[in-house]
Amino acid sequence: MEAENAQLRTELDRLRVLTGAQIAARVEQYRQQLAAVAAQISEAEQALNQRRAALDQASRQVVETNEVVLLQESGVYEYRHRLADAVAYKADLDDIKQTVRAMVRDGSAVLSTTEWSVNGSTSEGRKMVRDFSKLLLRAYNAEADNCVRTVKPHNRPAVIARLEKTRETIARLGRTMNIRIVESYHRVRVVEIELTADHAAKVEEEKEHESGRREAQREEEKARREFEREKARLLKERAHFENALAKVRERGGDVAELEHRLASVDEAIAGVEAREANVRAGFVYVISNVGAFGAEVVKIGLTRRLDPADRIRELGDASVPFKFDTHAIVFSEDAVTLETRLHQEFADRRVNRINLRREFFRVTPAEVRDALTRFAGQHLLEFQAEPEAQEWRASGGTGG
């Protein structure tokens, strides 16, 4: 403070020896300096506000992009263009590529000024503008082609934003000659990116569906072979009892026990044949795998196998680190409907909402038990609410 006072006194002493005109000039000089500083502050505030606005917009874009990515990582891909199958996407992509080539050939991809001269020569000026336009269009197309090569379903918004930035850069670089990428051409390239991402998603979706179809066929074939083996075993057992019964009858012995056992075998054979004929009959199972998927994810599936435990053991193969825990196995003459009702009950909590063959749901076993209890005609003999998860706990897992 003392130093500032001393500086002010020195300035005051200097002003005392100045003439009135000199003081006025000095005041005007200070006023101009103050105005210049105020202008700089105003410019800085404007720049700061612009940057804040740009940051807010970028933040909104990041949030929107993150939401899209989160949905897509959860199995929810939002198709930009809904077509029937991958072949249809491929056909549209071929059409788009032809449109791109045509617009480049006829010069409708880029606009520029027509009033430019070099050393007074308009023809030289037009040549310079044309060459520079080709150069900037080539740079834009190089980035667009790279976007098409690298786009994936999950990064589509970010890739399109990158191409938009490139277009803005091209416009800035070509501002002197008013060179810019035409909006309609840019839109065609964006559609190309969208279709490429959609095509990749559709190909993956069709692969998943085909994989699920083949898995269902394999499961059905296993069930068919089990029915055949069981029927062959029962027929062999029936032949054994028939032979024994014939011998006892020849000796005049008591045939009641053998006849009862033979009737039981006949009943079992009829049951197997009925199960084999009724493609809707089977077991609905509710299983979980805490170590692989967490504490509140269950799989609700169906199997026609004679022993549903065989199917559950197969699901806990090398593709998951721990065995599945079984919460419920319910036999139903219409297991298809029961499974469908359970899937509909928890449809909004599917882990994968695109591939419906992925039968995992973010629900607790107790919630599934309550749903099973509500469905009339389903005889729920036993339900295990808490997973044992023995392998996971022995491996150091906690909670669950």
C-alpha positions in Angstrom: 0.0 0.0 0.0 2.8 2.4 0.8 4.5 1.7 -2.5 1.2 2.5 -4.3 0.8 5.7 -2.4 4.4 6.7 -3.3 3.7 5.9 -7.0 0.5 8.1 -6.9 2.4 11.0 -5.2 5.1 10.8 -7.9 2.5 10.8 -10.7 0.8 13.8 -9.0 4.0 15.7 -8.7 4.6 15.1 -12.4 1.2 16.3 -13.3 1.7 19.6 -11.3 4.4 20.7 -13.7 2.4 20.0 -16.8 0.5 22.7 -18.7 -3.3 22.5 -19.1 -3.0 21.3 -22.7 -0.5 18.7 -21.6 -2.8 17.5 -18.9 -5.7 17.3 -21.3 -3.6 15.3 -23.7 -2.5 13.0 -21.0 -6.2 12.5 -19.8 -7.2 11.8 -23.4 -4.4 9.3 -23.7 -5.5 7.5 -20.6 -9.1 7.6 -21.8 -8.1 5.9 -25.1 -6.1 3.3 -23.2 -9.0 2.6 -20.9 -11.4 2.3 -23.9 -8.9 -0.1 -25.6 -8.8 -2.2 -22.4 -12.6 -2.2 -22.2 -12.9 -3.3 -25.8 -10.4 -6.1 -25.1 -12.4 -7.2 -22.1 -15.6 -7.2 -24.1 -14.0 -9.3 -26.9 -12.7 -11.7 -24.3 -16.2 -12.0 -22.7 -17.7 -12.6 -26.1 -15.1 -15.3 -26.9 -15.7 -16.8 -23.5 -19.4 -16.9 -24.0 -19.0 -18.5 -27.4 -16.7 -21.1 -26.0 -19.1 -21.8 -23.2 -21.9 -22.3 -25.7 -19.7 -24.6 -27.8 -18.8 -26.5 -24.7 -22.5 -26.9 -23.7 -23.3 -28.1 -27.2 -20.4 -30.5 -27.2 -21.5 -31.8 -23.7 -25.0 -32.4 -24.9 -23.6 -34.3 -27.9 -21.4 -36.4 -25.7 -24.3 -37.2 -23.4 -26.5 -38.2 -26.4 -23.7 -40.2 -27.9 -23.0 -41.9 -24.6 -26.7 -42.8 -24.3 -26.7 -44.3 -27.8 -23.5 -46.2 -27.1 -24.9 -47.5 -23.8 -28.1 -48.7 -25.5 -26.2 -50.3 -28.3 -23.8 -52.1 -25.9 -26.9 -53.4 -24.1 -28.1 -54.9 -27.3 -30.4 -52.1 -28.4 -29.3 -50.8 -31.7 -31.4 -48.0 -33.3 -31.4 -48.6 -37.0 -31.3 -45.4 -39.0 -32.8 -47.0 -42.0 -35.1 -49.9 -41.5 -34.9 -52.5 -44.2 -35.9 -56.2 -44.4 -32.5 -57.9 -44.5 -28.8 -57.5 -45.1 -29.3 -58.0 -48.9 -31.6 -54.9 -49.0 -29.0 -52.9 -47.2 -26.3 -54.0 -49.6 -28.4 -53.1 -52.6 -29.1 -49.6 -51.1 -25.4 -49.2 -50.4 -24.5 -50.0 -54.0 -27.0 -47.4 -55.2 -25.5 -44.8 -52.8 -22.0 -45.5 -54.1 -23.2 -44.9 -57.7 -24.8 -41.6 -56.6 -21.5 -40.5 -55.0 -19.6 -41.3 -58.2 -22.1 -39.5 -60.4 -22.1 -36.4 -58.3 -18.3 -36.2 -58.3 -18.3 -36.7 -62.1 -20.8 -34.0 -62.9 -19.3 -31.5 -60.5 -22.4 -31.3 -58.2 -20.5 -32.4 -55.1 -18.6 -29.1 -54.5 -19.5 -25.4 -55.1 -17.1 -22.4 -55.6 -16.9 -18.9 -56.8 -17.1 -18.1 -60.6 -15.5 -14.7 -60.2 -11.8 -15.3 -59.7 -8.8 -14.1 -61.8 -5.1 -14.6 -61.7 -3.0 -11.7 -63.0 -6.1 -10.3 -64.7 -6.9 -13.7 -66.4 -10.4 -15.1 -65.5 -9.5 -18.4 -67.3 -6.5 -18.8 -65.1 -8.6 -17.9 -62.1 -11.2 -20.5 -63.0 -8.5 -23.1 -63.4 -7.0 -22.3 -60.0 -10.5 -22.4 -58.3 -11.2 -25.7 -60.1 -7.9 -27.3 -59.0 -8.3 -26.1 -55.4 -11.9 -27.4 -55.4 -10.7 -30.8 -56.6 -8.0 -30.8 -53.9 -10.5 -30.0 -51.1 -13.1 -32.4 -52.4 -10.4 -35.1 -52.5 -9.6 -34.4 -48.8 -13.3 -34.6 -47.9 -13.8 -37.8 -49.8 -10.7 -39.3 -48.2 -12.2 -38.7 -44.7 -15.7 -39.9 -45.9 -14.2 -43.1 -47.2 -12.3 -43.6 -44.0 -15.5 -43.1 -42.0 -17.3 -45.7 -44.1 -14.4 -48.2 -43.5 -14.2 -47.6 -39.8 -17.9 -47.1 -38.8 -19.4 -49.7 -36.5 -23.0 -49.8 -35.1 -21.8 -48.5 -31.7 -19.8 -45.5 -33.0 -22.0 -44.3 -35.8 -22.9 -40.9 -34.2 -19.3 -40.1 -33.5 -18.2 -41.0 -37.0 -20.9 -38.8 -38.6 -19.9 -35.9 -36.3 -16.3 -36.4 -37.5 -17.3 -36.1 -41.1 -19.3 -33.0 -40.3 -16.2 -31.4 -38.7 -14.3 -32.2 -41.8 -16.9 -30.5 -44.0 -16.7 -27.4 -41.7 -12.9 -27.4 -42.1 -13.1 -27.7 -45.9 -15.5 -24.6 -45.9 -13.1 -22.7 -43.7 -10.1 -23.5 -45.9 -12.0 -22.6 -49.1 -13.6 -19.5 -47.7 -11.5 -17.1 -49.9 -12.8 -18.8 -53.1 -16.2 -19.7 -51.5 -15.4 -23.4 -51.9 -17.7 -25.7 -50.0 -19.1 -29.2 -50.0 -22.7 -29.2 -51.3 -25.2 -30.1 -48.6 -26.9 -32.7 -50.7 -23.6 -34.5 -51.4 -22.7 -34.4 -47.7 -26.1 -35.9 -46.9 -25.5 -38.7 -49.4 -22.1 -39.5 -47.7 -23.8 -39.5 -44.3 -26.5 -41.9 -45.5 -23.7 -44.1 -46.8 -22.2 -44.2 -43.3 -25.6 -44.9 -41.7 -26.4 -47.7 -44.2 -22.9 -49.2 -43.6 -23.5 -49.3 -39.8 -27.1 -50.6 -40.3 -25.8 -53.3 -42.7 -23.2 -54.4 -40.2 -25.8 -54.6 -37.4 -28.2 -56.5 -39.6 -25.6 -59.0 -40.7 -24.7 -59.6 -37.0 -28.4 -59.8 -36.1 -29.0 -62.4 -38.9 -26.0 -64.4 -37.8 -27.3 -64.4 -34.2 -30.8 -65.5 -35.4 -29.2 -68.2 -37.6 -27.0 -69.4 -34.7 -30.1 -69.5 -32.5 -32.0 -71.5 -35.1 -29.2 -74.0 -35.5 -29.0 -74.3 -31.7 -32.7 -74.9 -31.5 -32.4 -77.6 -34.2 -29.5 -79.3 -32.3 -31.5 -79.2 -29.1 -34.5 -80.7 -30.8 -32.4 -83.4 -32.4 -30.9 -84.2 -28.9 -34.4 -84.5 -27.5 -35.5 -86.7 -30.4 -32.5 -89.1 -29.8 -33.3 -89.2 -26.1 -36.9 -90.1 -26.8 -35.7 -92.9 -29.2 -33.2 -94.2 -26.7 -35.7 -94.2 -23.9 -38.4 -95.8 -26.0 -35.9 -98.5 -27.1 -35.0 -99.1 -23.5 -38.6 -99.4 -22.4 -39.4 -101.7 -25.4 -36.5 -103.9 -24.4 -37.7 -103.9 -20.8 -41.3 -104.7 -22.0 -40.0 -107.7 -24.0 -38.2 -108.9 -20.9 -41.4 -108.8 -18.8 -43.4 -110.4 -21.6 -41.0 -113.3 -21.7 -41.0 -113.6 -18.0 -44.8 -113.4 -17.9 -45.1 -116.2 -20.5 -42.8 -118.5 -18.5 -44.7 -117.9 -15.3 -48.0 -118.6 -17.0 -46.6 -121.9 -18.4 -45.8 -122.9 -14.8 -49.1 -121.7 -13.5 -47.5 -119.2 -11.2 -48.8 -115.8 -9.9 -48.6 -113.3 -12.7 -50.2 -110.3 -10.9 -46.8 -108.6 -10.1 -45.4 -109.1 -13.6 -48.7 -107.9 -15.2 -48.5 -104.7 -13.0 -44.9 -104.1 -14.0 -45.7 -104.7 -17.7 -48.6 -102.2 -17.4 -46.3 -99.6 -15.9 -43.8 -100.1 -18.8 -46.7 -99.7 -21.3 -47.7 -96.5 -19.5 -44.2 -95.2 -19.6 -43.9 -96.0 -23.4 -47.2 -94.2 -24.0 -45.9 -91.2 -22.0 -42.6 -91.0 -24.0 -44.5 -91.3 -27.3 -46.9 -88.5 -26.2 -44.0 -86.3 -25.1 -42.4 -86.9 -28.5 -45.5 -86.2 -30.4 -46.4 -83.0 -28.4 -43.8 -80.5 -29.5 -45.2 -78.0 -27.0 -44.6 -80.1 -24.0 -41.3 -79.7 -22.0 -39.6 -78.2 -19.1 -39.3 -74.5 -18.4 -36.2 -73.8 -16.3 -35.1 -70.7 -14.3 -31.3 -70.5 -13.8 -28.7 -68.0 -12.8 -24.9 -67.5 -12.8 -23.9 -65.0 -10.2 -20.2 -65.2 -11.1 -20.8 -64.6 -14.8 -23.7 -62.2 -14.9 -24.3 -60.8 -11.5 -26.8 -61.3 -8.7 -30.0 -60.1 -10.4 -29.8 -61.7 -13.9 -31.6 -65.0 -14.6 -32.1 -67.1 -17.7 -35.6 -68.4 -18.4 -35.5 -71.1 -21.0 -37.2 -74.3 -22.3 -36.0 -77.8 -23.1 -37.8 -80.8 -24.4 -35.1 -83.2 -23.1 -36.2 -86.1 -20.9 -33.8 -84.8 -18.2 -33.7 -81.0 -18.2 -30.6 -81.1 -16.0 -28.6 -82.3 -19.0 -29.5 -79.1 -20.9 -28.6 -76.9 -17.9 -25.2 -78.7 -17.5 -24.5 -78.0 -21.2 -25.2 -74.3 -20.7 -22.6 -74.2 -18.0 -19.8 -75.3 -20.4 -16.6 -73.6 -21.2 -18.4 -70.4 -22.4 -19.0 -69.3 -18.8 -16.5 -69.5 -15.9 -19.0 -71.1 -13.4 -21.8 -73.6 -13.4 -25.4 -72.4 -13.5 -27.6 -72.5 -10.4 -31.0 -74.0 -10.9 -33.9 -72.1 -9.2 -36.8 -73.9 -10.7 -37.7 -76.6 -13.3 -41.4 -76.8 -14.2 -42.9 -79.4 -16.5 -45.8 -78.3 -18.6 -47.9 -79.9 -21.4 -47.7 -76.4 -23.0 -44.2 -75.3 -22.0 -44.0 -73.0 -25.0 -46.9 -70.8 -23.8 -45.5 -70.8 -20.2 -42.1 -69.7 -21.4 -43.7 -67.0 -23.6 -45.8 -65.6 -20.8 -42.7 -65.4 -18.5 -40.7 -63.7 -21.3 -43.6 -61.2 -21.8 -43.9 -60.6 -18.1 -40.3 -59.3 -18.0 -39.9 -58.0 -21.6 -38.9 -54.5 -20.5 -36.0 -56.0 -18.5 -34.4 -58.1 -21.2 -30.6 -57.9 -21.3 -30.6 -58.2 -25.1 -33.7 -56.6 -26.7 -32.7 -57.4 -30.2 -31.9 -61.1 -30.2 -34.9 -62.6 -28.4 -33.1 -66.0 -28.3 -30.8 -64.5 -25.6 -33.2 -65.3 -22.8 -31.5 -63.3 -20.0 -33.5 -60.9 -17.8 -32.5 -58.4 -15.1 -34.8 -59.8 -12.5 -34.4 -61.7 -9.3 -35.3 -65.4 -8.9 -38.0 -64.4 -6.4 -39.7 -62.2 -9.0 -39.8 -65.1 -11.4 -41.2 -67.3 -8.6 -44.0 -64.8 -8.0 -44.8 -64.7 -11.7 -44.9 -68.5 -11.9 -47.2 -68.6 -8.9 -49.6 -66.2 -10.5 -50.0 -68.2 -13.8 -52.9 -70.6 -13.3 -52.4 -74.3 -13.9 -48.6 -74.3 -13.3 -47.6 -76.7 -10.6 -44.5 -75.2 -8.9 -43.2 -78.0 -6.7 -40.0 -76.4 -5.6 -38.2 -73.1 -6.0 -34.7 -72.1 -4.8 -34.7 -68.3 -4.3 -31.0 -67.9 -3.4 -28.3 -69.2 -5.7 -25.7 -71.5 -4.2 -23.0 -70.3 -6.5 -20.5 -72.8 -4.9 -17.8 -72.5 -7.5 -18.0 -68.7 -7.5 -17.9 -68.3 -3.7 -15.0 -70.9 -3.5 -13.2 -68.7 -6.0 -13.4 -65.6 -3.8 -16.8 -64.2 -4.8 -18.8 -62.4 -2.2 -22.4 -61.1 -2.0 -24.9 -62.4 -4.5 
